[in-house]
Amino acid sequence: MLVVRVLPDVVRLDKTFDYAVPDAWQADGRAQRLQIGSIVRISLGGRRLRGWVTEVGVDPPSDVKLQPLAQLTGMGPPADVVSLAGWAAWRWAGRIVSLLRTASPPRVVSGPVPARTAAGAREGAHQPYGDLFERPAGVTVLRCPPADGGMELARAASRQGDALIVVPSLGDARRIARELRRDGVRVALGFDDWAVAAEGATVVGTRSAVWLPMPRLAAVAVLDEHSEALQSEQTPTWHARDVALERARRVGAPAVLASPVPTLEALESGELTTLGRATEREGWPAVDVLDRRLDDPVRGGLFAEGLRDRLASVQGRMAVVLNRRGRARLLACKACGELVRTSDGRVPMRLADDELVAADGSERRPVVCAACGSTVLRNLRMGVTRAREELAALAGEPVAELTADSGRFGDERIVIGTEAVLWRLPSVAAVVFLDFDQELLAPRQRASEQALALLARGARLVGGRRDGGWLVVQTRQPDHPVVKAAVLADPSIVATTEREQRRALALPPYGAQAKVSGAGAETFVATLRAAADTAVSIRGPVGGHFLLRAPSHEPLLDLLARTPRPAERLRVEVDPLRV
């Protein structure tokens, strides 16, 4: 009797069970198709459930009568991906079921799709980046200009054989897949081509592509590795960069992490390579810094002196970035100068529908200053909607508004919005950051790194110096490392400063941390405190969450793995990007 071990598709259960393979499956060949990762149907607790085979040929206890498998559904993640999911479940303190769901095909797959022709990349006279993949099992960090779209690096990876190419956006994945197919490369584009990948192909996709089957993985390339889109928003909060590197390590394949602004995590994982200062500088646009240090913070308004001239001088469309929605985010009484806050003075109030509303929704009142009774208020920190109105008056022309949730634009030359404008517009002649200090002073551990990434995204939209690209940055901190790095086209300025600070504070990648939140957070943390050793510190609650820190991942992840979860909702984020 053939016995298999099955993991049911139930997140909270997280336990395997043994099942017998029916004798009829031996006769019709279904038993031969069973392998680790196969998707089956089982009976458990009176329910019919999906599950994954985790072991084949198990020796069951002699005194137990096993139930038979109910159905062989089709192919699932292969054995190497199942093993990878087990590692990732520990690495990001999650359930392996959640990861196997991500790695499973979206539709039933009975078998891989064979190649119609023997395809391969066309050999050309000039093959840039080929030397980056010469080190077996080595990791190379390529710092490339923002204008580099990654196509040549993708071609270099595909010349090694079946390559895994991970990008942040679906649009980039489609563009690269289309060009590689024109070169004659057999390509699997994301999970729509799961069966194609199972037979063997170069895989191109967004973060979930790291879970596709690749029986002959030859190279890994992660483009824009700094992008936060590469980290899962759902728990476990796995990061595609780290999963891809682990997968490459297991098969001894070379890996390249490419970015105009590499993260410290990337820089600590491999050897840095650049294209030379001249090439890198040409790939960054000119940066015009409008120094606002001498402007009155109350009367100066949102627009620096000289911005109007910049708006008029640009030929072509402009993107104006202000990462604040609505009309007003911070108000003050024009008569007495008091900030507009709730009656207890605790929370700032905003203007919404001709009414003052507390930022946390705790209070609403008419537009009246609580200190002197004046009804005339001044915007100290306006939102996008109000900024659009004032910008239109300043420029003397219509201005479109665009955010992640709303906004359509037509022929308007100037488009203002949150950073969504940097993703929704295909290209522009110039990008203006109205209040860049908001990014530089954000109360986040990675604020500098994230601010530089925002500038790099703007730089990609406008192109390099040869294209006449232009970034305009309004700031009261013109000497900040992030601003200097953009002006000099030298991201290493930020990397050096960040490395020193994070090492001193034992922050990632020189330490490990996890954020715990949800209704069951207090119960879970109480259990953690009782079991934690001195290597793991627990802080909080602050802002509704707890922060766990340790000098390395092992003690932190081992503690999270052995601590039982409460019945209440719990969210554990390992290595959160915004904390």
N, C-alpha and C positions, 0 to 999 in steps of 0.2 A: 504494500500500500504506500503510495506516494503522499507525503504530508508537506504542506507549505505553511508558513507563518504569515499572517496578514495583519496589517495596521488599518483599522477602520477609519473612515473619513469622518471622525468626530474629534474636534479640537480638544475638548476638555478631557476626553477619555485617555488619549495618549498612551495606549497600551496595545500590545500585539496578542493575537489568538491563533491557535493551530487549527487547521482545517484539512480534511482529507480530500484528495483529488478523486472524483468519481471514476469508476472503472471504465465507463463509456468514453471518457476523455482520452484514455489510452488508445482505444480502438480508432477514434476519428482524428487523432493527431493534435487535439487541443492541449493534451498534457505536455507534448514536446514544445509547444509555444509558450508555456508558462516559464517565466523567468523573473528575476528580481526586478521590481518596478511594474510588472503587469497589473492592469486594473481589473479587478474582479468584483462580483457581487456576492455578499455573504448574508447569512441570517444571524442576527444577534439580538437577543432580548425581545424576540417577537417582531423585529423590524428587518427589512431588507435594506442593506447599506452597501455603499461603494467602499472599496478598500484597495490597498496596494500590497502586493506580495513583497515581503522583506527577506525571506529565506525560502529556499527550495531544498527538499530532502531532509526535513527535520525528523529527529527521533522523538516521538511523542511519549508521554508516560504510558506504561502498559495498562493501567487500570482506568483509563479515560476513554470513553467512546466519543469520537470526533464527529462533528457535523460535516457534511460534504460542502464543497463550494457550490454556490447556486448558479454562477454564470461567469464565463470569461468574456469580459467586455472588450478588451483590446490592449494595445500597447500603452505603456506608461513610461515614466522617466527611467532610463537605464540604470544599471547597478552603480556606475560611477556618480551619477547625479543623485541617486538615493543616499549614497555615502556623503556626498557634498552637502546635501540637505541636513543630514545629521550633524555635521560639523557646524553649519550655519545656525542650526537651532541652539547649539551651545554658545556660539560666538555672539549671537544677538538675543540670548535669553528668551527664546520663543518656543513654539511647538513645531515639531517636524511636519505635522499634518498641514499647517498653513503653507509651508514651503513646498511640499509635494503637490498641493493644489496649484501653486504657481507654476510648477514644472510640468504639469500634466497637459496633454493636448486639449484644446478647446472643444474638439469634436472627437468622436470615436475613430481611432486609427487601427486598422487591422494589420497593416504592414507598411514598411517604408516605401517611398516612391523612388524607383530606380532612375538613374540618369538616362536620358534619351541619347545623349552623345557624350563622348569623352571630351569634356570641355576643360580648358585651362586658360590662364591669363596670357594675353599676348605679350610677347617679349618686345620691348622697345629699345631704342638706342640709349635713351636716358632713363635711368631708374633710380630716382632719389629715395632716400631713407632705407635702402636695402640693407645697409650695414648695421642698422639699428636692431635687426633680428638675427645677427650672427652669433650672439651669445646664447647657447642653449640654457634654458631655465633661468636666464638672467632677466632683470627688470631694468628698463631704461626709461628715464623721465625726459621727454622732449618738450622744451620750452619754445613754443613757436609763436609767431606774431598773431594777433587777433584775426587778421584778415585771412589766415590760412584755414581753409574749410575742411582740411583733413583728407581730401581725396587721394593725394599722392601717398600718404601714409597708409590708407586703406589698400591701395594697389600693392604697396610693398608687403603688407601683411598677407594678402591673398596669394602672392607669388611663392610663399612658403608652403602652401597647401591649403587645407581647410582651416580658415582663420575665423576667429571670433572677434567681430568688430562692434563695439558698444558705443552708442551715441546718446546724448540727452533727449533729443526730440525725434518724433516720428518723421517730420519733414526731412531732417538730415539723413535718417535711415533710408528713406525712399530715394533720395538723391544719390546717395552712395551706392545703393543696390542697383539703381538704374545704370549708372556709369560702369560698374563692375560687370554687369550682364552684357553691356556693349563691348567690353573687353574680352568676352568669351568665358567669363567665370560663372560656374554654377553657384547660384546664390539662394539662400533661404532667408526670406524677409520676415523676421519675427515669427510669432506663433501661428500665423496663417499658413506658414510653410513648415509646420512641425514635422510632417512625414518626410519632406524633402531633406530636412536636417538629419533625420534619423538614418537616412541612407548614406549621407556624407555630402557636405557642401560648406561653402563659406557662409557663415551666419552673420547677418547684419540686423541690428535692432536696438531698441531702447533697453532700459535696465533689465527687464525680464528676459532678454535674450541670453543672459548668462546661464539660464536653466535649460536651454534647449539641448537635445541630444547631439553630441558631436563625437562619433566613434573614432575619428582620426584628427583630433585637434592638433594643429601645427604651429599656430601663433595666436597671440592675443593683442588687440589694440583697443584702448579706451580713449576716446576723443573727448576733449573738454572735461577731463576728470574732476575739475573743480566744481562742476555743476551740481547743485543740490538736487536736481531732478534724478540723479543716479542713486539716491537713497530712498528706500521704500517709505511711504507715508504711513502705512499700516504696520502693526507689530506682527512679527519681529521686524525691526527697522534695519534690515540688511542693506548693505551698500554694494552696488554692482561692481565698483572698482575692486573691492576686497575679495568678493566672490570670484571675480575673473582672475585675479592674481593667484588665489588658492587653487583654482582649477588648472591654471598654467603650471603651477609648481608641482602638482600631482602627476602630470604627464611629462614634465621636463620641457615644456614649450617656452620660447622667449615671449616676453610681454613688453609692450611700450605704452606708457601713460603720457598722453599729449595734452598740453594746455598752455595758453598764453600766460596764465597765472597759477602755476602748480601749487597745490596745497602742501602743507608740511607733511601730511600723511604720505603723499606721493614722494616728496623729496627724501623722506626717511626710508622709503622702501626700495629705492633704486638709484642708479647713477644718472646724474643730470647731464643732459646734452643740449646745447643751443646751436643756432644757425649762424652765430657770429653777431657782434654788436651792430654792424652796418645793416645787415639784413633785418635784424629784429627792430631796429630803430625805424627803418623804412616801412615796416609793417604796422607801426602804431601811427595814429593821426597826430597832428599838431594839437596841443592842449593849451587853451587860453584860460588862465586863472583870474577870476575877478575877485580881488581881495576886498573883503567887507569889514575888516577889523576896525576901520575908522567910522563906519556907518553907525548911526544911532539905532540900537536894537529895537526900540519901540517905534520911532518915527521913520526909520529907514525903509520900512516896507519889505516886500519880498524880492523886488527887482533891484539889482545893483546899478549904480550909475555906469553908463556905457553899454548896458544890455540892449537898449533900443537900437544903437548903432550896429551892434552885431546882428540883430534880427534883420535889419534892412540890408546889410551887406551880403547875406547868404543868398546864393542863386540856387533855388531848389527847395525841396521839402525839409522841414526841421522838426525834430522830436524834442519836446520839452518834458523833463521828468520831475515829478513832485510826488513822492511816495506818501501822500496823505489824501484820502478821499473826502468828499463833502465840501461844505462851504467854509467852515471855521473849526479849527482844532484847538485853538487857544485864544481866549478873548480877555480883554481888559477894558475897564471903564475909562472912557475918554475924559471924563470930568475929574475923577479922583485917582485914576491909575491902578486901582485894585484889580487883581485877577478875578475873573468870574468863576466862582466855585459854589459848591453845594452849601447849604445853610450851616453845616458843621465845619466848613472850610477844608474838607478832606479831598474832594474829587473835583477836577476841572469840569466845567460845563461847556457844551457846544451848542451852536445854533442849528436847529432843525425844524423846518416848517413853521417859521416865525415864532419859535418857542425855544427856551433854553432847556437842554436835556443833559443830565449827568453822563459822563463817559461810561459809567457802569450801569446806567439806566435806573439808578436808585431815586432820582428826583427830577421833576419837571416844574418849570415856572415861567411866567411871562418874561419878556426881555427887559429886565429891570436890574440895576446894580443893587446888591444886597447891602452895600456899605453906605451909598449916598442917595440911592433912588433914581439916579440918572437912567435914561433909556437909550443913551448914545454909547455904543460900544465900539471898540477897535479890534480888528483882527491882528493878533500877534503872530499867529501861525495858521494861516488859511489853508483850506483844503483845495483839491483840484478844481472843483466846480467854481468857487469864488476866484481862484487864480486864473481860470480861463477867461472870466469876464474882465478882469483887470489887465490881463495880457493882451486881449483883443483891443482894449482902449490904448494900451501902450504902443502896440504895433500898428494900430490904425487899419486893421484888416481882420476878417473872420478867423476864429481859432476853433478847431475841433477838439472834443474831449474824448479820451479813450482810457478805460480801466479794464480790469480783468472781467468784470461783471457786465459792463455796458459800454455802449459807444460805437457809433459808426462814423466813418469819415469819408468825405467826398473829395473835392478838389482843393480843400483848404491847404495852404502852404505850411501852416504851423499846426501841429498836433500836440496837445498837452495831455498828460495822464500819469498814472503810476508807472512802475517799471514795465507794465504790460505793453507800453508803446514800443519797448525795445524788442519785443517778441512778435508783435502784430504787424509792424511795418517791415517790408522787405529790405528797404535801404533808404537812407536819407543823406542829405548833404552835411548836416551838422546835428549834434545832440547837445542839449543844454541841461545841466543839472542845477535846478534852482536853489535847493537847500541841501547841499551835499554834507553839511555838518550833521544833519540828521542821521546819515549813514555812519559817519566817522565817530559820532558820540553815542551810537546805539549801545544800550547796556547789555551787550552780548560778548561772549568770550572771543568769537571769531569776527567781530565787527570789521576790523581792518581788512582781513582776507575777503570778506563778503563785499566790502565797499570797492576793493580793487577789481573783483569779479564783475561788478556792475559797470565799472568804467571799461573793462575789457569787452563787455557785451556791446556797449555803445560804440567802442572802437571798431568792432566788426561790422556794425551797421554802416558807418561812414567810410570805412576803408582806410588804407594807409596814407602816408604822406604823398605818395605819387598820385593817388586818386584825389588829392585835395581834401582829405578827411579833416574834420575839425570837431573837437570837443570843447565845450565851454563849461567851466566849473565855478560856481559861486560858493565861496567859503570864507570863514574867518580863521581858518587854519591852513594857510598856503604852504607852511613848512611841514605839514603832516607827512609822514613817510608814504602814505598812499598817494597823496597829491604829487609828491616829488617823483615817485615811481612812474606815474603816468606821464609827467612832463618829460622825464629823461628816458622813457621807454625802457625801464629797468626794474622788472618785478622783484629782483633779488633784494632791493632795498627793504621791501615789506617783509620778505622771507627772513632776512637777517634779524630785523627788529622783533618779529613774531617769535622766532626761534628762541631768542634770549628770554623774552617774557614768559613764554609757556614753559620753558625748562625751569625757570625760577619758581613758577607756581605749580609745577607738576601737572600741567594741563595736557590733554591729548595733542600730539601723539606721544608725549612723554609721561603719560598717566592714562588712567581709564576712568570713565564715569558713566553713570546711568541715571536717567530721570524716571521717577516712579510717580504716577498720578492715577486718579480714578477713585470711585467710591470705596474700593477695598484697599487703598494705598496705606492708610493708617494701620489697619490690621496687619497687612503684609510687612510693613516696616517694623512694627513691634516684634514680629517674629524674626525679622532680620537682625534687629538689635540684640536679641537674645542669643543668636547663633554666630554673629559676626566676630571675627578676630580683630586684632589691632591694625591689620593691613587695610581694612575697609572702614572708611568714615562715612557717617550719615548726617546730612544737614537738612534742616527744614522742620516743619513745612513752610515754604515761602511761595506765595502766589498759587497755592493749591497743589504744590508738588514737593517731592523730596528729591535730593540729589545725593547719589552714592558715588564716592570717589575712592580709588585705590591706585597704588604705584604702577600696577600692570593689570592686564585683563584677567589673568588666571585666577587670582583670589576673588575678584569681583564676580566673574562669571560662574565659578564653582559655587559660590555662596548663593547666587540667584538660582542655579540649577537644583540645588538640594533643598531649597526652601519651598514648602507647599504653598500653592496659590489659594487665596480666599475665594469664596463663592461670589462675592461682589465683583463688579467690573474693575479690571486692573489694566493699566497700560505701563509697560516697561520699555523705555527707549534707551538702548545702549549706544553710546557715542552720539548723542543728539547734536545736530548742527546749529541749532538756535537755542542757546541756554545762557 
